Amino acid sequence: MAVSAEYSAFVLEMLEPLDGVGLRRMFGGAGLFCHGVMFGLIAGDRLYFKVGDANRPDFEEAGSAPFTYATRHGAHGSLSYYEAPDALFDEPDEMLDWARKALDVALRAHAGKPKAKRKP
């Protein structure tokens, strides 16, 4: 699932008001990061945002599907990311609202993770 440079630039431009949003290429796609946490991903020129209990109903109501991928063994896996509705691309303010909610979900999830112990 290659990510085109044009699409990546377009998404970053839309999310620029979030201050500090960056893109990291990974696994054939790209992760969207802000404040040290991943809150979105781009795969196959499709944008997905992190979901949790706080924003999942919005995505489900919009008819968005979760990000899925094929595993080595032929099964399908999914992550807690749902596709951004197409309508958001025509409404920059709404896009930012959905992105902020996704970032909030990602920050909460990150805060709840135990800190990794360092080896002495």
N, CA, C and O atoms as a GROMACS GRO file, in nm:
protein
  480
    1MET      N    1   0.083  -0.119   0.000
    1MET     CA    2   0.000   0.000   0.000
    1MET      C    3   0.087   0.124   0.000
    1MET      O    4   0.108   0.186   0.104
    2ALA      N    5   0.136   0.158  -0.111
    2ALA     CA    6   0.223   0.274  -0.123
    2ALA      C    7   0.144   0.402  -0.095
    2ALA      O    8   0.024   0.410  -0.118
    3VAL      N    9   0.214   0.499  -0.045
    3VAL     CA   10   0.157   0.630  -0.016
    3VAL      C   11   0.222   0.730  -0.108
    3VAL      O   12   0.345   0.742  -0.110
    4SER      N   13   0.142   0.803  -0.184
    4SER     CA   14   0.199   0.900  -0.277
    4SER      C   15   0.244   1.025  -0.201
    4SER      O   16   0.186   1.063  -0.100
    5ALA      N   17   0.348   1.086  -0.253
    5ALA     CA   18   0.400   1.209  -0.194
    5ALA      C   19   0.296   1.320  -0.200
    5ALA      O   20   0.285   1.401  -0.108
    6GLU      N   21   0.218   1.323  -0.307
    6GLU     CA   22   0.115   1.427  -0.324
    6GLU      C   23   0.007   1.414  -0.217
    6GLU      O   24  -0.035   1.513  -0.157
    7TYR      N   25  -0.039   1.290  -0.194
    7TYR     CA   26  -0.145   1.270  -0.096
    7TYR      C   27  -0.094   1.301   0.044
    7TYR      O   28  -0.163   1.366   0.123
    8SER      N   29   0.027   1.256   0.075
    8SER     CA   30   0.086   1.285   0.206
    8SER      C   31   0.096   1.435   0.230
    8SER      O   32   0.062   1.484   0.338
    9ALA      N   33   0.142   1.508   0.129
    9ALA     CA   34   0.155   1.654   0.141
    9ALA      C   35   0.018   1.718   0.161
    9ALA      O   36   0.004   1.812   0.240
   10PHE      N   37  -0.083   1.669   0.090
   10PHE     CA   38  -0.219   1.722   0.102
   10PHE      C   39  -0.272   1.703   0.244
   10PHE      O   40  -0.328   1.795   0.302
   11VAL      N   41  -0.254   1.583   0.300
   11VAL     CA   42  -0.301   1.555   0.436
   11VAL      C   43  -0.227   1.641   0.537
   11VAL      O   44  -0.289   1.699   0.626
   12LEU      N   45  -0.096   1.650   0.524
   12LEU     CA   46  -0.018   1.732   0.616
   12LEU      C   47  -0.060   1.879   0.610
   12LEU      O   48  -0.064   1.947   0.712
   13GLU      N   49  -0.090   1.927   0.492
   13GLU     CA   50  -0.137   2.065   0.477
   13GLU      C   51  -0.270   2.086   0.548
   13GLU      O   52  -0.290   2.188   0.613
   14MET      N   53  -0.360   1.989   0.535
   14MET     CA   54  -0.491   2.001   0.602
   14MET      C   55  -0.476   1.999   0.754
   14MET      O   56  -0.552   2.066   0.824
   15LEU      N   57  -0.378   1.923   0.804
   15LEU     CA   58  -0.361   1.908   0.948
   15LEU      C   59  -0.259   2.005   1.008
   15LEU      O   60  -0.232   2.000   1.128
   16GLU      N   61  -0.204   2.092   0.926
   16GLU     CA   62  -0.101   2.186   0.971
   16GLU      C   63  -0.141   2.268   1.094
   16GLU      O   64  -0.056   2.293   1.179
   17PRO      N   65  -0.266   2.312   1.107
   17PRO     CA   66  -0.303   2.390   1.226
   17PRO      C   67  -0.287   2.315   1.358
   17PRO      O   68  -0.290   2.377   1.464
   18LEU      N   69  -0.270   2.182   1.355
   18LEU     CA   70  -0.251   2.106   1.479
   18LEU      C   71  -0.114   2.128   1.540
   18LEU      O   72  -0.090   2.086   1.653
   19ASP      N   73  -0.023   2.193   1.469
   19ASP     CA   74   0.109   2.227   1.519
   19ASP      C   75   0.188   2.105   1.568
   19ASP      O   76   0.158   2.045   1.672
   20GLY      N   77   0.288   2.072   1.492
   20GLY     CA   78   0.375   1.962   1.531
   20GLY      C   79   0.342   1.829   1.467
   20GLY      O   80   0.399   1.727   1.505
   21VAL      N   81   0.250   1.827   1.371
   21VAL     CA   82   0.215   1.702   1.305
   21VAL      C   83   0.328   1.662   1.211
   21VAL      O   84   0.377   1.744   1.133
   22GLY      N   85   0.368   1.538   1.219
   22GLY     CA   86   0.473   1.486   1.133
   22GLY      C   87   0.433   1.352   1.075
   22GLY      O   88   0.338   1.289   1.120
   23LEU      N   89   0.506   1.311   0.975
   23LEU     CA   90   0.478   1.188   0.904
   23LEU      C   91   0.600   1.098   0.910
   23LEU      O   92   0.712   1.143   0.886
   24ARG      N   93   0.579   0.971   0.942
   24ARG     CA   94   0.688   0.873   0.940
   24ARG      C   95   0.645   0.755   0.854
   24ARG      O   96   0.540   0.696   0.874
   25ARG      N   97   0.729   0.724   0.758
   25ARG     CA   98   0.701   0.609   0.671
   25ARG      C   99   0.722   0.480   0.750
   25ARG      O  100   0.820   0.466   0.823
   26MET      N  101   0.628   0.388   0.733
   26MET     CA  102   0.637   0.261   0.803
   26MET      C  103   0.549   0.156   0.735
   26MET      O  104   0.435   0.184   0.697
   27PHE      N  105   0.602   0.037   0.721
   27PHE     CA  106   0.528  -0.078   0.671
   27PHE      C  107   0.453  -0.051   0.540
   27PHE      O  108   0.341  -0.099   0.522
   28GLY      N  109   0.512   0.024   0.450
   28GLY     CA  110   0.447   0.053   0.323
   28GLY      C  111   0.347   0.166   0.330
   28GLY      O  112   0.293   0.208   0.228
   29GLY      N  113   0.322   0.217   0.447
   29GLY     CA  114   0.230   0.329   0.467
   29GLY      C  115   0.303   0.440   0.539
   29GLY      O  116   0.425   0.452   0.530
   30ALA      N  117   0.227   0.521   0.610
   30ALA     CA  118   0.286   0.631   0.686
   30ALA      C  119   0.202   0.657   0.810
   30ALA      O  120   0.079   0.653   0.806
   31GLY      N  121   0.271   0.682   0.921
   31GLY     CA  122   0.204   0.717   1.045
   31GLY      C  123   0.203   0.867   1.063
   31GLY      O  124   0.300   0.935   1.031
   32LEU      N  125   0.093   0.919   1.115
   32LEU     CA  126   0.082   1.062   1.150
   32LEU      C  127   0.104   1.074   1.299
   32LEU      O  128   0.035   1.012   1.379
   33PHE      N  129   0.202   1.156   1.336
   33PHE     CA  130   0.241   1.172   1.475
   33PHE      C  131   0.226   1.316   1.520
   33PHE      O  132   0.243   1.410   1.441
   34CYS      N  133   0.193   1.333   1.647
   34CYS     CA  134   0.187   1.466   1.708
   34CYS      C  135   0.210   1.445   1.857
   34CYS      O  136   0.153   1.355   1.918
   35HIS      N  137   0.294   1.529   1.916
   35HIS     CA  138   0.326   1.519   2.060
   35HIS      C  139   0.378   1.379   2.096
   35HIS      O  140   0.353   1.329   2.206
   36GLY      N  141   0.447   1.316   2.003
   36GLY     CA  142   0.510   1.188   2.030
   36GLY      C  143   0.420   1.066   2.017
   36GLY      O  144   0.465   0.954   2.045
   37VAL      N  145   0.296   1.083   1.976
   37VAL     CA  146   0.206   0.968   1.962
   37VAL      C  147   0.149   0.963   1.820
   37VAL      O  148   0.130   1.065   1.754
   38MET      N  149   0.120   0.841   1.777
   38MET     CA  150   0.060   0.820   1.646
   38MET      C  151  -0.091   0.830   1.660
   38MET      O  152  -0.152   0.757   1.738
   39PHE      N  153  -0.152   0.921   1.584
   39PHE     CA  154  -0.297   0.941   1.592
   39PHE      C  155  -0.364   0.917   1.458
   39PHE      O  156  -0.487   0.924   1.448
   40GLY      N  157  -0.287   0.888   1.357
   40GLY     CA  158  -0.345   0.860   1.226
   40GLY      C  159  -0.248   0.782   1.142
   40GLY      O  160  -0.130   0.769   1.174
   41LEU      N  161  -0.300   0.729   1.032
   41LEU     CA  162  -0.213   0.661   0.938
   41LEU      C  163  -0.266   0.680   0.798
   41LEU      O  164  -0.385   0.703   0.776
   42ILE      N  165  -0.175   0.670   0.705
   42ILE     CA  166  -0.210   0.678   0.564
   42ILE      C  167  -0.166   0.547   0.501
   42ILE      O  168  -0.051   0.506   0.515
   43ALA      N  169  -0.258   0.482   0.432
   43ALA     CA  170  -0.228   0.356   0.363
   43ALA      C  171  -0.303   0.357   0.231
   43ALA      O  172  -0.424   0.378   0.227
   44GLY      N  173  -0.230   0.334   0.124
   44GLY     CA  174  -0.295   0.330  -0.007
   44GLY      C  175  -0.368   0.458  -0.041
   44GLY      O  176  -0.475   0.454  -0.102
   45ASP      N  177  -0.313   0.571  -0.002
   45ASP     CA  178  -0.374   0.703  -0.022
   45ASP      C  179  -0.515   0.712   0.039
   45ASP      O  180  -0.608   0.768  -0.019
   46ARG      N  181  -0.525   0.655   0.156
   46ARG     CA  182  -0.646   0.667   0.238
   46ARG      C  183  -0.601   0.709   0.377
   46ARG      O  184  -0.500   0.660   0.428
   47LEU      N  185  -0.676   0.799   0.438
   47LEU     CA  186  -0.645   0.851   0.570
   47LEU      C  187  -0.730   0.779   0.675
   47LEU      O  188  -0.851   0.764   0.659
   48TYR      N  189  -0.665   0.737   0.782
   48TYR     CA  190  -0.732   0.671   0.894
   48TYR      C  191  -0.695   0.745   1.022
   48TYR      O  192  -0.581   0.788   1.039
   49PHE      N  193  -0.793   0.758   1.112
   49PHE     CA  194  -0.768   0.821   1.242
   49PHE      C  195  -0.785   0.718   1.354
   49PHE      O  196  -0.862   0.623   1.342
   50LYS      N  197  -0.712   0.740   1.463
   50LYS     CA  198  -0.720   0.657   1.584
   50LYS      C  199  -0.861   0.669   1.642
   50LYS      O  200  -0.917   0.779   1.650
   51VAL      N  201  -0.916   0.556   1.682
   51VAL     CA  202  -1.049   0.556   1.743
   51VAL      C  203  -1.045   0.492   1.881
   51VAL      O  204  -0.960   0.408   1.911
   52GLY      N  205  -1.138   0.535   1.962
   52GLY     CA  206  -1.158   0.481   2.096
   52GLY      C  207  -1.305   0.500   2.129
   52GLY      O  208  -1.385   0.537   2.043
   53ASP      N  209  -1.340   0.475   2.254
   53ASP     CA  210  -1.480   0.488   2.294
   53ASP      C  211  -1.535   0.628   2.270
   53ASP      O  212  -1.654   0.643   2.241
   54ALA      N  213  -1.451   0.730   2.280
   54ALA     CA  214  -1.497   0.868   2.268
   54ALA      C  215  -1.536   0.908   2.125
   54ALA      O  216  -1.626   0.990   2.107
   55ASN      N  217  -1.471   0.850   2.024
   55ASN     CA  218  -1.500   0.895   1.888
   55ASN      C  219  -1.545   0.784   1.792
   55ASN      O  220  -1.581   0.814   1.679
   56ARG      N  221  -1.544   0.658   1.835
   56ARG     CA  222  -1.586   0.548   1.748
   56ARG      C  223  -1.728   0.568   1.694
   56ARG      O  224  -1.752   0.542   1.576
   57PRO      N  225  -1.824   0.613   1.776
   57PRO     CA  226  -1.960   0.632   1.723
   57PRO      C  227  -1.965   0.730   1.605
   57PRO      O  228  -2.047   0.712   1.514
   58ASP      N  229  -1.880   0.831   1.605
   58ASP     CA  230  -1.878   0.926   1.493
   58ASP      C  231  -1.842   0.855   1.363
   58ASP      O  232  -1.905   0.877   1.260
   59PHE      N  233  -1.742   0.770   1.370
   59PHE     CA  234  -1.697   0.698   1.251
   59PHE      C  235  -1.802   0.596   1.206
   59PHE      O  236  -1.828   0.582   1.086
   60GLU      N  237  -1.861   0.527   1.302
   60GLU     CA  238  -1.962   0.428   1.267
   60GLU      C  239  -2.085   0.494   1.206
   60GLU      O  240  -2.141   0.443   1.109
   61GLU      N  241  -2.126   0.608   1.262
   61GLU     CA  242  -2.241   0.682   1.208
   61GLU      C  243  -2.213   0.730   1.066
   61GLU      O  244  -2.305   0.736   0.983
   62ALA      N  245  -2.088   0.764   1.037
   62ALA     CA  246  -2.051   0.811   0.903
   62ALA      C  247  -2.032   0.694   0.805
   62ALA      O  248  -2.011   0.716   0.686
   63GLY      N  249  -2.040   0.571   0.856
   63GLY     CA  250  -2.024   0.455   0.769
   63GLY      C  251  -1.880   0.421   0.737
   63GLY      O  252  -1.852   0.352   0.640
   64SER      N  253  -1.787   0.470   0.818
   64SER     CA  254  -1.645   0.444   0.796
   64SER      C  255  -1.609   0.303   0.839
   64SER      O  256  -1.669   0.246   0.930
   65ALA      N  257  -1.510   0.248   0.771
   65ALA     CA  258  -1.465   0.113   0.800
   65ALA      C  259  -1.330   0.117   0.872
   65ALA      O  260  -1.253   0.211   0.854
   66PRO      N  261  -1.302   0.016   0.954
   66PRO     CA  262  -1.172   0.012   1.020
   66PRO      C  263  -1.062  -0.026   0.922
   66PRO      O  264  -1.087  -0.088   0.819
   67PHE      N  265  -0.940   0.012   0.956
   67PHE     CA  266  -0.823  -0.027   0.878
   67PHE      C  267  -0.800  -0.176   0.903
   67PHE      O  268  -0.795  -0.220   1.017
   68THR      N  269  -0.786  -0.252   0.796
   68THR     CA  270  -0.755  -0.394   0.807
   68THR      C  271  -0.634  -0.425   0.720
   68THR      O  272  -0.600  -0.350   0.628
   69TYR      N  273  -0.571  -0.536   0.750
   69TYR     CA  274  -0.454  -0.578   0.674
   69TYR      C  275  -0.449  -0.730   0.674
   69TYR      O  276  -0.505  -0.796   0.762
   70ALA      N  277  -0.382  -0.785   0.573
   70ALA     CA  278  -0.366  -0.929   0.564
   70ALA      C  279  -0.244  -0.970   0.646
   70ALA      O  280  -0.138  -0.906   0.638
   71THR      N  281  -0.259  -1.075   0.723
   71THR     CA  282  -0.147  -1.126   0.801
   71THR      C  283  -0.068  -1.227   0.717
   71THR      O  284  -0.109  -1.265   0.608
   72ARG      N  285   0.045  -1.268   0.770
   72ARG     CA  286   0.129  -1.367   0.702
   72ARG      C  287   0.055  -1.497   0.674
   72ARG      O  288   0.082  -1.565   0.576
   73HIS      N  289  -0.038  -1.529   0.760
   73HIS     CA  290  -0.107  -1.657   0.750
   73HIS      C  291  -0.239  -1.648   0.673
   73HIS      O  292  -0.318  -1.742   0.675
   74GLY      N  293  -0.262  -1.537   0.606
   74GLY     CA  294  -0.380  -1.522   0.523
   74GLY      C  295  -0.503  -1.468   0.594
   74GLY      O  296  -0.604  -1.441   0.530
   75ALA      N  297  -0.496  -1.453   0.724
   75ALA     CA  298  -0.610  -1.397   0.798
   75ALA      C  299  -0.607  -1.244   0.784
   75ALA      O  300  -0.514  -1.188   0.727
   76HIS      N  301  -0.708  -1.180   0.837
   76HIS     CA  302  -0.711  -1.034   0.835
   76HIS      C  303  -0.706  -0.981   0.977
   76HIS      O  304  -0.776  -1.030   1.066
   77GLY      N  305  -0.622  -0.882   0.998
   77GLY     CA  306  -0.611  -0.816   1.127
   77GLY      C  307  -0.668  -0.676   1.115
   77GLY      O  308  -0.689  -0.626   1.004
   78SER      N  309  -0.694  -0.614   1.226
   78SER     CA  310  -0.741  -0.476   1.224
   78SER      C  311  -0.675  -0.398   1.337
   78SER      O  312  -0.631  -0.456   1.437
   79LEU      N  313  -0.670  -0.270   1.319
   79LEU     CA  314  -0.613  -0.181   1.420
   79LEU      C  315  -0.722  -0.085   1.465
   79LEU      O  316  -0.830  -0.082   1.404
   80SER      N  317  -0.698  -0.009   1.566
   80SER     CA  318  -0.798   0.085   1.616
   80SER      C  319  -0.791   0.218   1.540
   80SER      O  320  -0.780   0.326   1.598
   81TYR      N  321  -0.798   0.205   1.408
   81TYR     CA  322  -0.800   0.321   1.318
   81TYR      C  323  -0.914   0.302   1.219
   81TYR      O  324  -0.932   0.193   1.164
   82TYR      N  325  -0.991   0.408   1.198
   82TYR     CA  326  -1.101   0.403   1.101
   82TYR      C  327  -1.075   0.507   0.992
   82TYR      O  328  -1.011   0.609   1.014
   83GLU      N  329  -1.128   0.477   0.873
   83GLU     CA  330  -1.108   0.566   0.760
   83GLU      C  331  -1.181   0.698   0.781
   83GLU      O  332  -1.296   0.700   0.826
   84ALA      N  333  -1.113   0.807   0.750
   84ALA     CA  334  -1.175   0.940   0.759
   84ALA      C  335  -1.282   0.951   0.651
   84ALA      O  336  -1.256   0.919   0.535
   85PRO      N  337  -1.401   0.996   0.687
   85PRO     CA  338  -1.507   1.012   0.587
   85PRO      C  339  -1.466   1.110   0.477
   85PRO      O  340  -1.400   1.210   0.504
   86ASP      N  341  -1.504   1.080   0.354
   86ASP     CA  342  -1.469   1.166   0.240
   86ASP      C  343  -1.515   1.310   0.259
   86ASP      O  344  -1.447   1.402   0.214
   87ALA      N  345  -1.629   1.330   0.324
   87ALA     CA  346  -1.683   1.465   0.343
   87ALA      C  347  -1.586   1.557   0.418
   87ALA      O  348  -1.590   1.679   0.400
   88LEU      N  349  -1.501   1.500   0.502
   88LEU     CA  350  -1.408   1.582   0.580
   88LEU      C  351  -1.308   1.656   0.491
   88LEU      O  352  -1.260   1.763   0.528
   89PHE      N  353  -1.278   1.601   0.375
   89PHE     CA  354  -1.180   1.664   0.286
   89PHE      C  355  -1.234   1.792   0.224
   89PHE      O  356  -1.158   1.874   0.172
   90ASP      N  357  -1.367   1.810   0.229
   90ASP     CA  358  -1.429   1.933   0.180
   90ASP      C  359  -1.458   2.032   0.291
   90ASP      O  360  -1.501   2.145   0.266
   91GLU      N  361  -1.434   1.990   0.415
   91GLU     CA  362  -1.463   2.073   0.533
   91GLU      C  363  -1.340   2.078   0.624
   91GLU      O  364  -1.332   2.001   0.719
   92PRO      N  365  -1.245   2.168   0.596
   92PRO     CA  366  -1.120   2.171   0.674
   92PRO      C  367  -1.139   2.184   0.825
   92PRO      O  368  -1.065   2.122   0.902
   93ASP      N  369  -1.238   2.263   0.868
   93ASP     CA  370  -1.260   2.278   1.013
   93ASP      C  371  -1.309   2.148   1.076
   93ASP      O  372  -1.267   2.112   1.186
   94GLU      N  373  -1.397   2.077   1.005
   94GLU     CA  374  -1.444   1.948   1.056
   94GLU      C  375  -1.331   1.846   1.057
   94GLU      O  376  -1.320   1.765   1.150
   95MET      N  377  -1.248   1.850   0.953
   95MET     CA  378  -1.132   1.759   0.948
   95MET      C  379  -1.046   1.779   1.072
   95MET      O  380  -1.001   1.682   1.134
   96LEU      N  381  -1.022   1.904   1.108
   96LEU     CA  382  -0.941   1.933   1.226
   96LEU      C  383  -1.008   1.885   1.354
   96LEU      O  384  -0.941   1.835   1.444
   97ASP      N  385  -1.140   1.900   1.362
   97ASP     CA  386  -1.212   1.851   1.480
   97ASP      C  387  -1.195   1.700   1.496
   97ASP      O  388  -1.169   1.652   1.607
   98TRP      N  389  -1.210   1.626   1.387
   98TRP     CA  390  -1.196   1.480   1.392
   98TRP      C  391  -1.051   1.443   1.425
   98TRP      O  392  -1.027   1.349   1.501
   99ALA      N  393  -0.957   1.516   1.369
   99ALA     CA  394  -0.815   1.488   1.396
   99ALA      C  395  -0.783   1.516   1.543
   99ALA      O  396  -0.710   1.440   1.605
  100ARG      N  397  -0.837   1.625   1.598
  100ARG     CA  398  -0.812   1.656   1.739
  100ARG      C  399  -0.869   1.547   1.830
  100ARG      O  400  -0.806   1.510   1.930
  101LYS      N  401  -0.987   1.497   1.796
  101LYS     CA  402  -1.046   1.388   1.876
  101LYS      C  403  -0.958   1.263   1.868
  101LYS      O  404  -0.938   1.195   1.968
  102ALA      N  405  -0.908   1.234   1.749
  102ALA     CA  406  -0.820   1.118   1.732
  102ALA      C  407  -0.691   1.136   1.812
  102ALA      O  408  -0.642   1.041   1.874
  103LEU      N  409  -0.637   1.256   1.810
  103LEU     CA  410  -0.516   1.285   1.886
  103LEU      C  411  -0.543   1.270   2.035
  103LEU      O  412  -0.460   1.216   2.108
  104ASP      N  413  -0.658   1.316   2.081
  104ASP     CA  414  -0.694   1.302   2.222
  104ASP      C  415  -0.703   1.155   2.262
  104ASP      O  416  -0.654   1.116   2.368
  105VAL      N  417  -0.765   1.073   2.176
  105VAL     CA  418  -0.774   0.929   2.203
  105VAL      C  419  -0.634   0.869   2.210
  105VAL      O  420  -0.606   0.790   2.300
  106ALA      N  421  -0.548   0.906   2.117
  106ALA     CA  422  -0.411   0.853   2.114
  106ALA      C  423  -0.332   0.895   2.238
  106ALA      O  424  -0.258   0.815   2.294
  107LEU      N  425  -0.347   1.020   2.279
  107LEU     CA  426  -0.276   1.068   2.398
  107LEU      C  427  -0.324   0.996   2.524
  107LEU      O  428  -0.242   0.962   2.610
  108ARG      N  429  -0.454   0.972   2.534
  108ARG     CA  430  -0.507   0.899   2.650
  108ARG      C  431  -0.455   0.756   2.653
  108ARG      O  432  -0.417   0.705   2.758
  109ALA      N  433  -0.455   0.692   2.536
  109ALA     CA  434  -0.406   0.554   2.529
  109ALA      C  435  -0.258   0.549   2.566
  109ALA      O  436  -0.214   0.458   2.637
  110HIS      N  437  -0.182   0.645   2.520
  110HIS     CA  438  -0.039   0.650   2.550
  110HIS      C  439  -0.015   0.674   2.699
  110HIS      O  440   0.075   0.615   2.758
  111ALA      N  441  -0.095   0.760   2.759
  111ALA     CA  442  -0.079   0.791   2.901
  111ALA      C  443  -0.112   0.669   2.987
  111ALA      O  444  -0.060   0.656   3.098
  112GLY      N  445  -0.198   0.581   2.937
  112GLY     CA  446  -0.237   0.464   3.014
  112GLY      C  447  -0.141   0.348   3.004
  112GLY      O  448  -0.155   0.249   3.076
  113LYS      N  449  -0.043   0.357   2.915
  113LYS     CA  450   0.054   0.248   2.898
  113LYS      C  451   0.159   0.256   3.007
  113LYS      O  452   0.205   0.364   3.042
  114PRO      N  453   0.198   0.140   3.061
  114PRO     CA  454   0.307   0.143   3.160
  114PRO      C  455   0.439   0.179   3.092
  114PRO      O  456   0.463   0.143   2.977
  115LYS      N  457   0.520   0.250   3.164
  115LYS     CA  458   0.652   0.289   3.111
  115LYS      C  459   0.742   0.167   3.102
  115LYS      O  460   0.745   0.083   3.192
  116ALA      N  461   0.814   0.160   2.993
  116ALA     CA  462   0.909   0.049   2.973
  116ALA      C  463   1.024   0.063   3.071
  116ALA      O  464   1.075   0.172   3.095
  117LYS      N  465   1.064  -0.050   3.128
  117LYS     CA  466   1.178  -0.048   3.220
  117LYS      C  467   1.306  -0.052   3.139
  117LYS      O  468   1.317  -0.126   3.041
  118ARG      N  469   1.400   0.027   3.179
  118ARG     CA  470   1.532   0.029   3.115
  118ARG      C  471   1.623  -0.074   3.180
  118ARG      O  472   1.618  -0.096   3.301
  119LYS      N  473   1.704  -0.134   3.099
  119LYS     CA  474   1.801  -0.228   3.153
  119LYS      C  475   1.914  -0.150   3.218
  119LYS      O  476   1.958  -0.048   3.166
  120PRO      N  477   1.962  -0.198   3.334
  120PRO     CA  478   2.069  -0.124   3.405
  120PRO      C  479   2.199  -0.129   3.330
  120PRO      O  480   2.298  -0.073   3.376
   0.00000   0.00000   0.00000
